[in-house]
């Protein structure tokens, strides 16, 4: 009896080495993710969790974001041409791209135009055999207005595809780099349909990405195997495992023990510990978002630019970054962060300067200040984790220059609704961009169109600015667009309808042995370039 | 046994709580799902409508009760799959952990209580009493993290989290890892290594979750045992010269355990659920507890409602079961 119990005890106490939980071999990388993906198809998911588990592992898109930034680079499409009227895109597809060979599917042909049609039309056309599979909710596709933008997707030959738009839209290319535009296999779809198991397409995924799907144990692990036939740089690590670990402190413990090599979203309190640990590295980058304070330019006194500038000078943004974001953000001077192309810091900036603020107020005729209300964000958002606290700090800052602020808030839906109707004076809001195009920020948040559509929260409609961003929208010449956006940013900073507060940061904890990791402002991790350092 | 009327009232109460309480929490699922795009009122309304969240609250509630009484808890807002399917896949992990916790609590708690009762006012008694007080008042979340810090990070004895080392790729057959790792398919590949790895991973979560039940069982056993040891029949037994151990095991313990079974059983179920929710979250244990937490974060109403309802039913059933057990164990109730 004792002989039987002994090894068990030994194992329980970790004495038996072969059973121990040592760091995995060099050909396995464990990625500590924060949650379970709701599905393995990026077309029908919205969460960041699902994005990482599918988009950069299993799938490719026609185009992709260049490493670390928001510029568009070729992927499954090697090149493309755009017609003079900006409405017809022709993509030349890469040849010799293989779909994954997995336990449940062996492809008989390479990737071609049929797969592009299959993937796009599934979302676009209600009569597509796979449209209703998995619920038929393509929230991103519809939310981005792609159903109204794309008129048709047609095949010219096996390796060229024509996409016709209903109107010119310069950011269309970057939209194609977004997760929901991932390319699925039409052949696999056909086989599943024949087998009567169409729903498997979202559960047992087949793509062309650097890693192929092996298995998914709910809430526990997702396993991927390197795709040896990958068309791009071959993945250097053979096995990729997502260890789903919801608690941030536990993820850090696992990093320290070598049970995982990359961990997402460390707890703010642990950042210094990570920086101090020589086994670990902390990677940080501004994420593609902005938290801002909007002033209603339709209402006095905020219709006076001097008042808006005074408010901008009165706010101690660095203090908010320290207290509200616990330092996990960067003070903003523009509506989008420096990682975005066309960014410029040659704009008018408003450092903390209460004296200047007072002077400007006096100049505007408010020497004795005025009273106003500020609405504080009722929900925690990545771009502003604590609206109430920030509101109180703003209140104190503004009191110092003679502006008496009353704080107010409503439930989120009411809040958005009231802002949309322009009932506010000052309001905290923000935006997370997701296609890496300046248009995604400037047009949505500050164009004249957006005032009526309800996403321009300062109700700013300025002819010069509006012309600049509208012109930029109509051309696909990146250089021209970049210049126009820089001019637009300069104009905007003079008018200061919104006061940019902060861009929050994206963090990853990395083992010091991992090489090739590039942070991405969209919170997406690319796995193909990763390798291990030899011990 | 519980009367049918009481049962129905209780169930109704649970449905009310399950349905309305979560809706008091700030944040709504649509906004969480569509993120900043929730700022687009058209898209927001569409999503709200699709999920039937734009109906009057009471209408939604009636729909929920109607479907639930037919055994249909609806579909998860997040995954779109039926709540039953989602929950079924996660019960084995929770049950496995729960059984380990029951075993550990009984094996440690009851003997500790007996010893404390026999050696009343001794140092051992005081140690056990103080220990159980600490165990009882220790927050599960904190305890879990401390155990990880000590046993995993400092001593390197246990894995940090999860159910199995990632080196073992076990396909779930029963969902019970300790069984799955012993199935021929697994043993052919890994021998017993995977099984031991599963045991190994079970250790810290079990310890974390068992702290409170151990303390409760120890305190109750001690109190009950002390009382029984003072009874006349024990004194008689002693006077007859029976061996002390024989008296304790045969005469005293059986009677002393009766209240422990009743109160302990009930307490166990409620604390196990609360404990499971926290413990599973800390240790990345893929059971019902962590699933509920995720669903609360996502405001996945159907899943939360379904889970609360199922847990409520479980508590009622345990209540009945304990009642039954008490009758079997207590000769005076067998008439």
Boltz contact constraints between the chains, C-beta under 6 A:
constraints:
  - contact:
      token1: [A, 11]
      token2: [B, 196]
      max_distance: 6.0
  - contact:
      token1: [A, 14]
      token2: [B, 157]
      max_distance: 6.0
  - contact:
      token1: [A, 19]
      token2: [B, 193]
      max_distance: 6.0
  - contact:
      token1: [A, 19]
      token2: [B, 196]
      max_distance: 6.0
  - contact:
      token1: [A, 19]
      token2: [B, 197]
      max_distance: 6.0
  - contact:
      token1: [A, 21]
      token2: [B, 159]
      max_distance: 6.0
  - contact:
      token1: [A, 21]
      token2: [B, 165]
      max_distance: 6.0
  - contact:
      token1: [A, 30]
      token2: [B, 166]
      max_distance: 6.0
  - contact:
      token1: [A, 38]
      token2: [B, 78]
      max_distance: 6.0
  - contact:
      token1: [A, 38]
      token2: [B, 79]
      max_distance: 6.0
  - contact:
      token1: [A, 46]
      token2: [B, 33]
      max_distance: 6.0
  - contact:
      token1: [A, 135]
      token2: [B, 80]
      max_distance: 6.0
  - contact:
      token1: [A, 143]
      token2: [B, 37]
      max_distance: 6.0
  - contact:
      token1: [A, 143]
      token2: [B, 43]
      max_distance: 6.0
  - contact:
      token1: [A, 218]
      token2: [B, 89]
      max_distance: 6.0
  - contact:
      token1: [A, 218]
      token2: [B, 286]
      max_distance: 6.0
  - contact:
      token1: [A, 219]
      token2: [B, 286]
      max_distance: 6.0
  - contact:
      token1: [A, 220]
      token2: [B, 286]
      max_distance: 6.0
  - contact:
      token1: [A, 241]
      token2: [B, 166]
      max_distance: 6.0
  - contact:
      token1: [A, 245]
      token2: [B, 161]
      max_distance: 6.0
  - contact:
      token1: [A, 245]
      token2: [B, 284]
      max_distance: 6.0
  - contact:
      token1: [A, 246]
      token2: [B, 281]
      max_distance: 6.0
  - contact:
      token1: [A, 247]
      token2: [B, 281]
      max_distance: 6.0
  - contact:
      token1: [A, 247]
      token2: [B, 282]
      max_distance: 6.0
  - contact:
      token1: [A, 249]
      token2: [B, 145]
      max_distance: 6.0
  - contact:
      token1: [A, 250]
      token2: [B, 161]
      max_distance: 6.0
  - contact:
      token1: [A, 250]
      token2: [B, 282]
      max_distance: 6.0
  - contact:
      token1: [A, 253]
      token2: [B, 148]
      max_distance: 6.0
  - contact:
      token1: [A, 253]
      token2: [B, 153]
      max_distance: 6.0
  - contact:
      token1: [A, 253]
      token2: [B, 160]
      max_distance: 6.0
  - contact:
      token1: [A, 254]
      token2: [B, 160]
      max_distance: 6.0
  - contact:
      token1: [A, 256]
      token2: [B, 153]
      max_distance: 6.0
  - contact:
      token1: [A, 257]
      token2: [B, 160]
      max_distance: 6.0
  - contact:
      token1: [A, 259]
      token2: [B, 160]
      max_distance: 6.0
  - contact:
      token1: [A, 412]
      token2: [B, 31]
      max_distance: 6.0
  - contact:
      token1: [A, 416]
      token2: [B, 39]
      max_distance: 6.0
  - contact:
      token1: [A, 431]
      token2: [B, 36]
      max_distance: 6.0
  - contact:
      token1: [A, 432]
      token2: [B, 36]
      max_distance: 6.0
  - contact:
      token1: [A, 455]
      token2: [B, 39]
      max_distance: 6.0
